[in-house]
Amino acid sequence: MVTDVKGLVNAEKGLVSRRIFIEEDIYGQELEKIFARCWLFLCHETQVPRPGDFFTTYMGEDPVLVVRDRAGKVNAFLNICPHRGNRLCRADGGNTASFTCTYHGWTFGSDGGLIGVPNLKDAYYGELDLKRWGLIPVAQLDSYKGLIFGTFDGSAPPLLEYLGEMAWYLDAFFDRREGGVEVLGGMHKWVVPCNWKLPAENFAGDAYHVPWTHLAALKSGFTNAPAARNAPGGTMISPGNGHCIISVGPNDNSTSPVPEILAYEAGIRAEVERRLGPRINLMTPNVGTVFPNFSILRGSARTFRVWQPRGPDKIEVWSWLFVDRAAPPEVKEAFRLAGIRTFSPSGTLEQDDMDNWQECTRTARGWVSRRYQLNMQMGLGHERFDDRLMAWVSDYRLSESNHRNFYRRWDQLMAADSWSDL
């Protein structure tokens, strides 16, 4: 029996059923209608810079192998041997000329082709069609400003159309300077017992929690959180398709109060304005989510992360730090330390957030609790379309307008049988 999700989200009234955070059947529909359909972030190009470089990740719960082949082309495949379905590559990343399955030794090239089968001549009598049994490719693969995305849906709109106006807001994070950004060091991974939508919506539009959830960190002076400072300006921004941005005022660089970082930001401001144009003088993009599960933050840290779903009540957080490639070494190191101190598994702000998300998920297990809807009505009726920002914006800097647009998109995708229905 398939659960009818109609009516579980009422974006117009700002009401959301708690069932969408805990029920297994609804989660199964999300894997089909959202994660097997949307464009999902896979990795950054600096993580696979050379031929033979590879990176393993997930699209929903499907394991995926991203690899740059010998010709320099980036490919993405299901990280599954088509013989028996064993996971093909077990490493997080590296460099190799081929991939060999540990179960029966089938071997695949960096272009996904099947190039070696034990006992091909005797046991298979030379009759196995190698061309037919290569790795299963991701239907569409594309990149934007170094960010590599994929979708399993061959009928999905092109990546630029999917991003829409969100593309410019990504520029404000990843293309501020010539050369773009690079990933700093490796990756943090950790497990949180929460539903994937809670951190995604938090980064999409929840500046409201900062002065309460992070009160101790703010009082300590250990971190910088512009949304809690009552600084003038800023708004919630919804460029469309469920993508969302939290912005602060144009003169608020929303960065860590570290002398090297503050001096660096002041020194590159003119270059940033030239590259991004007049829109950057209207506000400063600070936090955001590319629907469904790719989030970015440039305030207390320069971090981007994927909320990997692992069931209705569990996620793996995959988190990276990034920095302008043109930044000097001492500034890169300052950003690295600021990121670890605030947004990492042991970071002051990260731990606060994880506690909230897990408790919001845990209470949704209650039978009676699920009878009652969640209130996302802050700023309802107080949003408008801004022709300069090319997005729906809130009239006040604190609002749940982005939450409503995030869940509106969720509702649309869950109700649609194909992209043509959207």
C-alpha positions as CSV (number, residue, x, y, z in Angstrom):
1,M,0.0,0.0,0.0
2,V,1.3,3.4,-1.0
3,T,0.7,6.3,1.4
4,D,-1.3,9.2,-0.2
5,V,0.8,12.2,0.6
6,K,-1.7,14.7,-0.7
7,G,-2.5,17.3,1.9
8,L,0.4,16.6,4.2
9,V,2.0,19.9,3.1
10,N,-0.1,23.1,2.9
11,A,2.4,25.7,1.9
12,E,-0.3,28.4,1.4
13,K,-1.2,28.1,5.1
14,G,2.2,27.3,6.4
15,L,1.3,23.8,7.8
16,V,3.3,20.6,7.5
17,S,2.4,17.1,8.7
18,R,4.9,15.5,11.0
19,R,4.3,12.2,9.2
20,I,6.7,13.3,6.4
21,F,9.6,13.1,8.8
22,I,9.2,9.6,10.1
23,E,7.1,7.2,8.0
24,E,9.0,4.6,6.0
25,D,6.6,4.5,3.0
26,I,6.8,8.3,2.5
27,Y,10.6,8.0,2.7
28,G,10.5,5.3,0.0
29,Q,8.4,7.6,-2.2
30,E,11.0,10.4,-1.7
31,L,13.8,8.1,-2.9
32,E,11.8,7.5,-6.1
33,K,10.3,10.9,-6.8
34,I,12.9,13.3,-5.4
35,F,16.3,11.6,-5.2
36,A,15.9,9.5,-8.4
37,R,14.6,12.6,-10.3
38,C,16.4,15.8,-9.1
39,W,19.8,17.0,-9.9
40,L,22.0,16.1,-6.9
41,F,25.5,17.4,-6.0
42,L,28.2,14.7,-6.4
43,C,31.5,16.4,-5.8
44,H,33.7,19.4,-6.7
45,E,36.0,19.2,-9.7
46,T,39.1,19.8,-7.5
47,Q,38.3,16.4,-5.9
48,V,38.9,14.6,-9.3
49,P,41.5,16.9,-11.0
50,R,43.5,14.2,-12.9
51,P,42.8,11.3,-15.3
52,G,42.1,8.2,-13.1
53,D,40.9,10.3,-10.1
54,F,37.7,9.0,-8.6
55,F,35.3,9.9,-5.8
56,T,32.5,7.7,-4.4
57,T,29.3,9.1,-3.2
58,Y,25.5,8.6,-3.1
59,M,22.4,9.8,-4.9
60,G,19.7,9.1,-2.4
61,E,20.7,5.6,-1.2
62,D,22.2,4.5,-4.6
63,P,26.0,4.3,-4.4
64,V,27.7,6.3,-7.2
65,L,31.2,6.3,-8.6
66,V,32.5,9.6,-10.1
67,V,35.7,9.1,-12.2
68,R,37.7,11.1,-14.6
69,D,38.7,8.9,-17.5
70,R,42.0,8.8,-19.4
71,A,40.7,11.4,-21.9
72,G,40.0,13.8,-19.0
73,K,36.2,13.4,-19.2
74,V,34.3,13.1,-15.9
75,N,31.8,10.2,-15.8
76,A,29.4,8.9,-13.1
77,F,28.1,5.4,-12.7
78,L,26.2,3.3,-10.2
79,N,29.0,2.0,-7.9
80,I,27.6,-1.5,-8.4
81,C,29.0,-4.5,-10.3
82,P,26.3,-5.6,-12.7
83,H,27.3,-9.3,-12.2
84,R,25.9,-9.8,-8.6
85,G,25.3,-6.3,-7.4
86,N,28.3,-6.1,-5.1
87,R,29.7,-2.6,-4.3
88,L,32.5,-2.1,-6.8
89,C,34.7,0.5,-5.3
90,R,35.0,0.6,-1.5
91,A,37.4,3.6,-1.2
92,D,36.2,7.2,-0.7
93,G,38.5,8.4,-3.4
94,G,41.9,8.0,-5.1
95,N,43.5,7.3,-8.5
96,T,43.3,4.1,-10.5
97,A,43.4,2.8,-14.0
98,S,40.6,0.3,-13.4
99,F,38.1,-1.0,-10.8
100,T,37.9,-4.7,-9.9
101,C,35.0,-6.3,-8.0
102,T,36.1,-8.2,-4.9
103,Y,33.5,-10.8,-5.4
104,H,34.3,-12.4,-8.8
105,G,37.0,-10.2,-10.3
106,W,35.0,-8.4,-13.0
107,T,37.1,-5.4,-14.0
108,F,35.9,-2.1,-15.4
109,G,37.8,0.8,-17.0
110,S,37.5,4.5,-16.0
111,D,35.0,4.9,-18.9
112,G,32.8,2.3,-17.3
113,G,33.4,-0.4,-19.9
114,L,33.8,-4.0,-18.8
115,I,37.4,-4.9,-19.7
116,G,38.1,-8.1,-17.8
117,V,36.2,-11.3,-16.8
118,P,37.8,-14.3,-15.2
119,N,37.2,-17.5,-17.1
120,L,35.7,-15.7,-20.0
121,K,36.8,-18.2,-22.6
122,D,36.2,-21.5,-20.7
123,A,33.3,-20.9,-18.2
124,Y,31.5,-18.4,-20.4
125,Y,32.6,-20.1,-23.7
126,G,33.5,-16.6,-25.0
127,E,29.8,-15.8,-25.3
128,L,29.5,-13.0,-22.7
129,D,28.8,-9.6,-24.4
130,L,31.2,-7.3,-22.6
131,K,29.8,-4.2,-24.2
132,R,26.4,-4.9,-22.7
133,W,27.6,-5.4,-19.1
134,G,29.5,-2.2,-18.4
135,L,28.7,0.0,-15.4
136,I,25.3,1.7,-15.4
137,P,25.8,5.4,-16.1
138,V,24.1,8.3,-14.4
139,A,21.5,9.5,-16.9
140,Q,22.8,13.1,-17.0
141,L,25.9,14.7,-15.7
142,D,26.9,18.4,-15.7
143,S,28.8,20.9,-13.7
144,Y,28.4,24.5,-12.7
145,K,31.4,26.6,-11.4
146,G,33.2,23.5,-10.5
147,L,30.2,21.8,-8.8
148,I,29.5,18.4,-10.4
149,F,25.8,17.4,-10.4
150,G,24.0,14.3,-11.7
151,T,20.5,13.0,-12.2
152,F,19.2,9.5,-12.8
153,D,16.3,11.0,-14.8
154,G,17.0,11.3,-18.5
155,S,14.0,13.6,-19.0
156,A,15.0,16.0,-16.2
157,P,15.5,19.6,-17.4
158,P,19.2,20.7,-18.0
159,L,21.1,21.6,-14.9
160,L,21.1,25.4,-15.6
161,E,17.3,25.3,-16.0
162,Y,17.0,23.3,-12.8
163,L,19.1,25.8,-10.9
164,G,17.5,28.8,-12.5
165,E,18.3,32.1,-10.7
166,M,20.0,30.0,-8.0
167,A,23.0,29.9,-10.3
168,W,23.8,33.5,-9.6
169,Y,23.6,32.9,-5.8
170,L,26.0,30.0,-6.2
171,D,28.4,32.4,-7.9
172,A,28.4,34.5,-4.8
173,F,29.8,31.5,-2.9
174,F,31.9,29.7,-5.5
175,D,32.9,32.3,-8.2
176,R,33.9,35.4,-6.3
177,R,37.4,35.4,-7.6
178,E,39.2,34.3,-10.7
179,G,39.8,30.5,-10.5
180,G,36.8,29.8,-8.3
181,V,37.2,27.7,-5.2
182,E,39.0,24.6,-4.0
183,V,38.2,22.1,-1.4
184,L,40.4,22.3,1.7
185,G,41.7,19.0,2.9
186,G,39.5,16.0,3.2
187,M,35.9,15.4,4.3
188,H,34.1,15.0,7.6
189,K,31.4,12.3,7.8
190,W,29.1,11.7,10.7
191,V,25.7,10.2,11.4
192,V,22.8,12.1,12.9
193,P,19.5,10.4,13.9
194,C,17.2,12.9,12.1
195,N,15.2,13.2,8.9
196,W,17.2,14.7,5.9
197,K,14.7,17.5,5.4
198,L,15.4,19.1,8.8
199,P,19.0,20.2,8.2
200,A,18.1,21.0,4.5
201,E,15.3,23.4,5.6
202,N,17.5,24.8,8.4
203,F,20.2,25.9,6.0
204,A,17.5,27.0,3.6
205,G,15.8,29.6,5.8
206,D,16.2,29.3,9.5
207,A,17.9,32.4,10.9
208,Y,15.3,32.4,13.7
209,H,17.0,29.7,15.7
210,V,20.5,31.3,15.9
211,P,20.1,33.6,19.0
212,W,18.5,30.8,21.0
213,T,20.1,27.5,19.8
214,H,23.6,29.1,19.7
215,L,23.2,31.4,22.7
216,A,26.2,29.9,24.7
217,A,28.5,30.0,21.7
218,L,27.5,33.6,20.9
219,K,28.0,34.7,24.5
220,S,31.4,33.2,24.5
221,G,32.5,35.3,21.6
222,F,33.9,32.2,20.0
223,T,31.9,32.4,16.9
224,N,30.4,35.0,14.5
225,A,26.7,34.6,13.6
226,P,25.4,37.6,11.7
227,A,21.8,36.5,11.8
228,A,21.9,36.9,15.6
229,R,23.4,40.4,15.7
230,N,20.3,42.3,14.6
231,A,22.4,43.8,11.8
232,P,20.4,45.9,9.4
233,G,19.4,44.5,6.0
234,G,19.1,40.9,4.7
235,T,16.2,38.9,3.7
236,M,15.0,35.3,2.9
237,I,15.4,34.6,-0.8
238,S,13.6,32.0,-2.8
239,P,14.9,31.9,-6.4
240,G,12.5,29.1,-7.4
241,N,12.4,25.2,-7.7
242,G,12.8,24.8,-3.9
243,H,16.2,26.5,-3.8
244,C,16.6,29.0,-0.9
245,I,19.1,31.5,0.4
246,I,19.4,33.3,3.7
247,S,21.0,36.8,3.2
248,V,22.4,39.5,5.4
249,G,23.0,43.1,4.6
250,P,25.2,44.2,1.8
251,N,27.8,45.7,4.2
252,D,27.8,42.7,6.4
253,N,30.6,40.3,5.2
254,S,29.1,37.6,7.5
255,T,32.5,36.1,8.2
256,S,34.6,34.9,11.2
257,P,36.1,37.7,13.3
258,V,39.6,36.6,12.5
259,P,42.0,39.4,11.6
260,E,43.5,37.6,8.5
261,I,40.0,36.8,7.2
262,L,38.6,40.3,7.8
263,A,41.5,41.9,6.1
264,Y,41.2,39.5,3.2
265,E,37.5,40.1,2.7
266,A,38.1,43.9,2.7
267,G,40.9,43.6,0.2
268,I,38.9,41.6,-2.4
269,R,35.6,43.5,-2.1
270,A,36.1,45.5,-5.3
271,E,37.0,42.4,-7.3
272,V,33.9,40.6,-5.9
273,E,31.7,43.5,-6.9
274,R,33.1,43.5,-10.5
275,R,32.6,39.8,-10.9
276,L,29.1,39.5,-9.4
277,G,27.6,42.8,-10.5
278,P,25.2,45.2,-8.8
279,R,23.1,42.6,-7.2
280,I,25.8,41.8,-4.6
281,N,25.4,45.4,-3.3
282,L,21.8,44.7,-2.4
283,M,22.5,41.9,0.1
284,T,25.1,39.3,1.0
285,P,24.2,35.6,0.5
286,N,25.2,33.8,3.6
287,V,23.5,30.3,3.8
288,G,21.5,28.3,1.4
289,T,20.2,25.0,0.1
290,V,20.0,23.7,-3.5
291,F,17.0,21.5,-3.4
292,P,16.9,18.8,-2.2
293,N,20.0,18.2,0.0
294,F,23.0,20.3,-0.9
295,S,23.7,23.1,1.5
296,I,26.3,25.9,1.7
297,L,27.4,28.3,4.4
298,R,29.9,31.2,4.2
299,G,29.3,32.9,7.6
300,S,31.2,31.3,10.5
301,A,32.8,28.9,8.1
302,R,33.2,28.2,4.4
303,T,31.5,24.9,4.2
304,F,29.3,22.9,1.8
305,R,27.6,19.6,2.7
306,V,25.3,16.9,1.5
307,W,22.6,15.5,3.8
308,Q,22.8,11.9,2.7
309,P,19.5,10.1,3.5
310,R,19.8,6.8,5.4
311,G,16.1,6.1,6.2
312,P,13.3,8.4,7.5
313,D,15.2,8.9,10.8
314,K,18.9,8.9,9.9
315,I,21.3,10.8,7.8
316,E,25.0,10.9,7.1
317,V,26.4,14.4,7.0
318,W,29.2,14.8,4.4
319,S,30.9,18.1,4.9
320,W,33.8,19.9,3.2
321,L,35.5,23.2,3.8
322,F,36.2,25.4,0.8
323,V,38.1,28.6,0.1
324,D,38.8,30.9,-2.9
325,R,41.6,29.3,-4.9
326,A,43.4,32.6,-5.2
327,A,43.5,33.2,-1.5
328,P,47.0,33.3,0.1
329,P,48.1,30.3,2.3
330,E,47.7,32.0,5.6
331,V,44.1,33.0,4.7
332,K,43.3,29.4,3.7
333,E,44.6,28.2,7.0
334,A,42.5,30.7,8.9
335,F,39.4,29.6,7.1
336,R,40.2,26.0,7.8
337,L,40.6,26.6,11.5
338,A,37.4,28.7,11.7
339,G,35.5,26.0,9.9
340,I,36.6,23.2,12.2
341,R,35.9,25.3,15.3
342,T,32.3,26.0,14.3
343,F,30.9,23.7,11.7
344,S,32.4,20.2,12.1
345,P,31.4,17.2,14.1
346,S,32.9,18.8,17.2
347,G,32.1,22.4,16.2
348,T,30.3,24.7,18.6
349,L,27.4,25.5,16.3
350,E,27.2,22.1,14.6
351,Q,26.6,20.2,17.9
352,D,23.7,22.6,18.9
353,D,22.0,22.0,15.5
354,M,22.3,18.2,15.6
355,D,20.6,18.1,19.0
356,N,17.6,20.0,17.7
357,W,17.2,18.0,14.5
358,Q,17.3,14.6,16.3
359,E,14.7,15.7,18.8
360,C,12.4,17.0,16.2
361,T,12.6,13.6,14.4
362,R,12.4,11.5,17.6
363,T,9.1,13.2,18.8
364,A,7.5,12.6,15.4
365,R,7.5,8.9,16.2
366,G,4.7,9.3,18.6
367,W,1.3,8.2,17.4
368,V,-0.5,11.2,18.9
369,S,2.2,13.6,18.0
370,R,1.7,12.9,14.3
371,R,-1.9,14.1,14.5
372,Y,-0.7,17.6,15.0
373,Q,0.8,19.8,12.2
374,L,3.9,21.9,12.4
375,N,3.6,25.7,12.2
376,M,5.7,27.4,9.5
377,Q,3.6,30.6,9.4
378,M,6.2,33.2,10.3
379,G,5.9,36.1,7.8
380,L,3.0,34.4,5.9
381,G,1.6,37.0,3.5
382,H,4.6,39.3,4.0
383,E,6.7,38.2,1.0
384,R,7.0,39.6,-2.5
385,F,8.8,39.1,-5.8
386,D,11.9,41.4,-6.1
387,D,12.8,42.2,-9.7
388,R,16.3,43.2,-8.6
389,L,17.0,39.9,-6.7
390,M,15.0,37.8,-9.2
391,A,13.4,35.9,-6.4
392,W,10.7,35.8,-3.8
393,V,11.9,37.7,-0.7
394,S,10.6,38.2,2.8
395,D,9.6,41.7,4.0
396,Y,11.6,41.1,7.2
397,R,15.0,39.4,7.6
398,L,13.4,36.7,9.8
399,S,10.7,34.7,8.1
400,E,9.6,31.1,7.3
401,S,8.9,32.0,3.7
402,N,11.8,29.9,2.5
403,H,10.5,26.9,4.5
404,R,7.2,27.2,2.8
405,N,8.8,27.3,-0.7
406,F,11.1,24.4,0.2
407,Y,8.1,22.2,1.2
408,R,6.0,23.5,-1.7
409,R,8.6,22.0,-4.0
410,W,8.7,18.8,-2.0
411,D,4.9,18.5,-2.4
412,Q,5.0,19.2,-6.1
413,L,7.6,16.5,-6.8
414,M,5.9,14.0,-4.6
415,A,2.6,14.5,-6.5
416,A,4.1,14.5,-10.0
417,D,4.6,11.3,-12.0
418,S,7.1,13.0,-14.3
419,W,8.9,16.3,-15.0
420,S,6.2,17.1,-17.6
421,D,3.7,17.2,-14.7
422,L,5.6,19.9,-12.9
